[in-house]
């Protein structure tokens, strides 16, 4: 399963595997990536570190531990939101790669077994993401029984708090695509497949 490094004293933006100044061609422009990564994602990290500085227990926990401990506590909602958004964005960046990659055979077989074909999976994923009301994330996940599924989460929610293993995600908050696609979420999602890092997706399979 994807995991961030267990940063105990301070959380930090992950180092991207591609230069921000080049964007993620041919879909995400340098300006869009800069705003999303350096402004939006960084804001979540900054706020999370503020909460950790004020709470010794949070400071001693890993990011996943913070998310699990605060997910169902209404009094810790601000902590959860910023921690989960840090996780979600870090996972999202790993799902992307300039010009994308081929689907590994193991993953292709799993997609065919669960959705009929890779193209059918893409169509179902797009439809789910377009229909994900408001702000949130659309995920390809693996269930405890090994089967794959597509789930939507709202706002900052993450699948692993429900026992699901994240394999792939698409950020459908408008800040993920507004520079390049304005309010056209469907166009963003149609282009999304051109930059998916399928090797990373396959590496999350159990």
C-alpha positions in Angstrom: 0.0 0.0 0.0 1.1 3.5 -0.7 2.6 5.2 2.3 4.2 8.5 3.0 7.5 8.6 4.9 6.7 8.6 8.6 7.6 12.2 9.3 7.4 12.6 13.1 8.4 16.3 13.7 7.1 18.0 10.6 5.1 17.1 7.5 6.4 18.4 4.2 5.4 18.6 0.5 6.6 15.4 -1.2 9.3 15.8 -3.9 7.5 15.5 -7.2 9.0 13.0 -9.7 8.7 15.6 -12.4 9.7 19.3 -12.5 6.9 21.7 -11.5 8.1 24.2 -14.1 7.3 21.7 -16.9 3.9 20.7 -15.7 2.7 17.2 -16.5 2.5 17.1 -20.3 0.4 16.8 -22.3 -2.4 17.6 -19.9 -1.4 19.8 -16.9 0.3 23.1 -17.6 3.2 24.4 -15.5 0.9 27.2 -14.1 -1.8 24.7 -13.1 0.7 22.4 -11.4 2.4 25.3 -9.6 -0.9 26.6 -8.2 -2.1 23.1 -7.2 1.1 21.9 -5.7 2.8 25.0 -4.3 -0.4 26.9 -3.2 -3.3 24.4 -2.5 -1.3 21.4 -1.4 1.2 23.4 0.6 -1.6 25.2 2.4 -2.8 21.8 3.8 0.7 20.9 4.9 1.2 24.3 6.6 -2.1 24.0 8.5 -1.4 20.4 9.5 2.0 21.4 10.9 0.3 24.1 12.9 -2.0 21.6 14.5 0.9 19.2 15.2 2.9 22.0 16.8 0.1 22.6 19.3 -0.5 18.9 20.1 2.2 16.6 21.2 0.2 13.5 20.5 -0.3 14.6 16.8 3.4 15.4 16.6 4.3 11.8 17.6 2.0 10.2 15.0 2.5 9.3 11.3 0.2 10.9 8.7 -1.9 7.8 8.4 -2.2 7.5 12.2 -3.4 11.1 12.4 -6.0 10.4 9.7 -7.3 7.2 11.3 -7.4 8.8 14.8 -9.4 11.9 13.7 -11.6 10.5 10.9 -14.7 10.0 13.1 -14.1 12.7 15.7 -16.1 15.8 14.8 -14.0 17.9 17.2 -10.9 17.0 15.1 -12.4 17.7 11.7 -10.0 20.5 10.8 -7.0 18.3 11.6 -8.5 15.4 9.6 -9.3 17.6 6.6 -5.8 18.9 6.3 -4.1 15.6 7.1 -6.3 13.7 4.6 -5.8 16.3 1.9 -2.1 16.1 2.4 -2.3 12.3 1.9 -4.7 12.5 -1.0 -2.6 15.0 -2.9 0.6 13.1 -2.3 -1.1 10.0 -3.6 -2.5 11.8 -6.6 0.9 13.2 -7.7 2.3 9.6 -7.6 -0.6 8.5 -9.9 0.6 10.9 -12.6 3.5 10.8 -15.0 4.4 13.0 -18.0 3.0 11.2 -21.1 1.7 8.4 -18.9 2.8 4.7 -19.1 1.5 1.4 -20.4 -0.8 -0.7 -18.2 1.2 -3.6 -16.7 -0.2 -7.1 -17.6 -1.1 -7.9 -14.0 -3.2 -4.8 -13.6 -4.7 -5.2 -17.1 -5.9 -8.7 -16.1 -7.4 -7.4 -12.8 -9.2 -4.6 -14.7 -10.6 -7.0 -17.2 -11.7 -9.4 -14.5 -13.5 -6.7 -12.6 -14.8 -4.3 -15.2 -14.8 -6.2 -18.5 -11.9 -4.4 -20.1 -9.5 -1.5 -19.5 -11.7 0.8 -21.7 -14.8 -0.2 -19.8 -13.0 0.6 -16.5 -12.0 4.0 -17.8 -15.6 4.8 -19.0 -17.0 3.8 -15.6 -14.4 5.7 -13.7 -15.0 8.8 -15.8 -18.7 8.6 -15.3 -18.3 8.2 -11.5 -15.9 11.1 -11.3 -18.1 13.4 -13.4 -21.0 12.6 -11.2 -19.1 13.1 -8.0 -21.1 16.0 -6.6 -19.2 19.0 -5.3 -15.5 18.6 -4.3 -13.9 15.3 -3.7 -11.9 12.4 -5.2 -12.7 9.4 -7.3 -10.7 6.2 -6.6 -9.9 2.8 -8.0 -9.7 0.6 -4.8 -9.1 -2.9 -3.9 -11.5 -4.4 -1.4 -10.5 -6.8 1.4 -11.7 -9.7 -0.7 -9.3 -8.7 -3.5 -11.9 -7.4 -5.9 -11.5 -4.0 -7.5 -14.1 -1.2 -7.2 -14.6 2.5 -8.1 -15.6 4.8 -5.2 -16.2 8.5 -4.8 -15.2 10.3 -1.6 -16.4 13.8 -0.7 -14.1 16.7 0.4 -11.1 15.1 2.1 -12.3 11.6 2.8 -10.0 8.7 2.1 -10.8 5.1 1.3 -8.4 3.4 3.7 -10.5 4.5 6.7 -13.2 2.2 5.3 -10.8 -0.7 4.9 -10.2 -0.1 1.1 -6.8 0.0 -0.5 -6.3 3.0 -2.8 -4.8 2.1 -6.2 -5.6 5.2 -8.3 -7.2 8.6 -7.7 -8.4 11.6 -9.7 -8.7 14.9 -7.9 -12.1 16.4 -8.8 -11.8 19.5 -6.7 -12.0 22.3 -9.2 -8.6 23.7 -8.2 -7.1 20.5 -9.8 -8.1 21.6 -13.3 -9.5 25.2 -13.4 -6.5 26.8 -15.1 -6.4 24.4 -18.0 -10.0 23.3 -18.2 -12.0 26.0 -16.5 -15.1 24.3 -15.2 -15.0 21.4 -17.7 -14.5 18.5 -15.4 -15.5 16.0 -18.1 -12.7 17.3 -20.4 -10.1 17.1 -17.6 -11.1 13.5 -16.9 -11.1 12.5 -20.6 -7.5 13.8 -20.8 -6.5 12.3 -17.4 -5.7 8.9 -18.9 -2.8 10.4 -21.0 -0.8 11.0 -17.8 -1.6 8.1 -15.6 1.3 6.3 -14.1 0.0 2.8 -14.4 3.2 1.3 -12.9 2.4 3.1 -9.6 -1.2 1.9 -9.8 -0.1 -1.7 -10.3 2.4 -1.4 -7.4 -0.5 -0.8 -5.0 -2.2 -4.1 -5.8 -2.1 -6.7 -3.0 
